[in-house]
Amino acid sequence: MHWMQYGGWSTMGGMWLLWLIVIVVVVVAIYLLARVAGVGTGRGALPREGESAEEILRRRYARGEIDREQYERMMSDLRR
Protein backbone atom coordinates (compact mmCIF):
# COMPACT_ATOMS: atom_id res chain seq x y z
CA MET A 1 0.00 0.00 0.00
CA HIS A 2 2.81 2.33 -0.83
CA TRP A 3 0.53 4.50 -3.00
CA MET A 4 -1.57 5.50 0.02
CA GLN A 5 1.36 7.43 1.47
CA TYR A 6 1.07 10.06 -1.28
CA GLY A 7 -2.59 10.89 -1.18
CA GLY A 8 -4.21 7.57 -1.91
CA TRP A 9 -7.70 7.61 -3.31
CA SER A 10 -8.00 11.39 -3.26
CA THR A 11 -5.02 11.77 -5.61
CA MET A 12 -6.28 9.02 -7.90
CA GLY A 13 -9.73 10.59 -7.95
CA GLY A 14 -8.20 13.96 -8.70
CA MET A 15 -6.34 12.58 -11.69
CA TRP A 16 -9.47 10.91 -13.03
CA LEU A 17 -11.37 14.16 -12.61
CA LEU A 18 -8.63 16.12 -14.38
CA TRP A 19 -8.64 13.72 -17.35
CA LEU A 20 -12.44 13.77 -17.49
CA ILE A 21 -12.42 17.58 -17.64
CA VAL A 22 -9.77 17.56 -20.40
CA ILE A 23 -11.77 15.05 -22.46
CA VAL A 24 -15.02 17.02 -22.05
CA VAL A 25 -13.32 20.29 -23.08
CA VAL A 26 -11.83 18.66 -26.20
CA VAL A 27 -15.16 17.09 -27.22
CA VAL A 28 -17.04 20.38 -26.73
CA ALA A 29 -14.39 22.32 -28.70
CA ILE A 30 -14.60 19.85 -31.60
CA TYR A 31 -18.40 20.04 -31.57
CA LEU A 32 -18.42 23.84 -31.63
CA LEU A 33 -15.82 24.03 -34.41
CA ALA A 34 -17.74 21.51 -36.50
CA ARG A 35 -20.97 23.42 -35.94
CA VAL A 36 -19.45 26.73 -37.01
CA ALA A 37 -17.91 25.09 -40.09
CA GLY A 38 -21.26 23.53 -40.99
CA VAL A 39 -19.90 19.98 -41.00
CA GLY A 40 -22.66 17.46 -41.60
CA THR A 41 -25.34 20.07 -42.22
CA GLY A 42 -24.87 20.28 -45.99
CA ARG A 43 -25.10 24.05 -45.87
CA GLY A 44 -21.56 25.29 -45.40
CA ALA A 45 -20.39 27.78 -42.82
CA LEU A 46 -22.80 29.81 -40.79
CA PRO A 47 -23.41 33.38 -42.02
CA ARG A 48 -20.87 35.88 -40.84
CA GLU A 49 -22.11 38.64 -38.60
CA GLY A 50 -23.46 41.53 -40.66
CA GLU A 51 -23.38 39.53 -43.89
CA SER A 52 -26.21 40.32 -46.30
CA ALA A 53 -28.35 37.71 -48.05
CA GLU A 54 -26.68 38.63 -51.36
CA GLU A 55 -23.22 38.00 -49.91
CA ILE A 56 -24.33 34.60 -48.60
CA LEU A 57 -25.75 33.77 -52.02
CA ARG A 58 -22.50 34.80 -53.72
CA ARG A 59 -20.51 32.55 -51.37
CA ARG A 60 -22.81 29.59 -52.06
CA TYR A 61 -22.43 30.10 -55.82
CA ALA A 62 -18.64 30.44 -55.50
CA ARG A 63 -18.45 27.17 -53.52
CA GLY A 64 -20.54 25.40 -56.16
CA GLU A 65 -23.48 24.69 -53.87
CA ILE A 66 -25.87 26.18 -56.44
CA ASP A 67 -25.64 26.52 -60.22
CA ARG A 68 -25.80 29.74 -62.25
CA GLU A 69 -29.52 29.42 -62.98
CA GLN A 70 -30.36 29.03 -59.29
CA TYR A 71 -28.02 31.88 -58.39
CA GLU A 72 -29.59 34.30 -60.90
CA ARG A 73 -33.14 33.31 -59.90
CA MET A 74 -32.41 33.71 -56.18
CA MET A 75 -30.57 37.00 -56.71
CA SER A 76 -33.55 38.29 -58.73
CA ASP A 77 -35.89 37.28 -55.90
CA LEU A 78 -33.74 39.09 -53.35
CA ARG A 79 -33.63 42.31 -55.35
CA ARG A 80 -37.42 42.56 -55.69
C-alpha positions in Angstrom: 0.0 0.0 0.0 2.8 2.3 -0.8 0.5 4.5 -3.0 -1.6 5.5 0.0 1.4 7.4 1.5 1.1 10.1 -1.3 -2.6 10.9 -1.2 -4.2 7.6 -1.9 -7.7 7.6 -3.3 -8.0 11.4 -3.3 -5.0 11.8 -5.6 -6.3 9.0 -7.9 -9.7 10.6 -7.9 -8.2 14.0 -8.7 -6.3 12.6 -11.7 -9.5 10.9 -13.0 -11.4 14.2 -12.6 -8.6 16.1 -14.4 -8.6 13.7 -17.4 -12.4 13.8 -17.5 -12.4 17.6 -17.6 -9.8 17.6 -20.4 -11.8 15.1 -22.5 -15.0 17.0 -22.1 -13.3 20.3 -23.1 -11.8 18.7 -26.2 -15.2 17.1 -27.2 -17.0 20.4 -26.7 -14.4 22.3 -28.7 -14.6 19.8 -31.6 -18.4 20.0 -31.6 -18.4 23.8 -31.6 -15.8 24.0 -34.4 -17.7 21.5 -36.5 -21.0 23.4 -35.9 -19.5 26.7 -37.0 -17.9 25.1 -40.1 -21.3 23.5 -41.0 -19.9 20.0 -41.0 -22.7 17.5 -41.6 -25.3 20.1 -42.2 -24.9 20.3 -46.0 -25.1 24.0 -45.9 -21.6 25.3 -45.4 -20.4 27.8 -42.8 -22.8 29.8 -40.8 -23.4 33.4 -42.0 -20.9 35.9 -40.8 -22.1 38.6 -38.6 -23.5 41.5 -40.7 -23.4 39.5 -43.9 -26.2 40.3 -46.3 -28.3 37.7 -48.1 -26.7 38.6 -51.4 -23.2 38.0 -49.9 -24.3 34.6 -48.6 -25.8 33.8 -52.0 -22.5 34.8 -53.7 -20.5 32.6 -51.4 -22.8 29.6 -52.1 -22.4 30.1 -55.8 -18.6 30.4 -55.5 -18.4 27.2 -53.5 -20.5 25.4 -56.2 -23.5 24.7 -53.9 -25.9 26.2 -56.4 -25.6 26.5 -60.2 -25.8 29.7 -62.3 -29.5 29.4 -63.0 -30.4 29.0 -59.3 -28.0 31.9 -58.4 -29.6 34.3 -60.9 -33.1 33.3 -59.9 -32.4 33.7 -56.2 -30.6 37.0 -56.7 -33.5 38.3 -58.7 -35.9 37.3 -55.9 -33.7 39.1 -53.3 -33.6 42.3 -55.4 -37.4 42.6 -55.7 
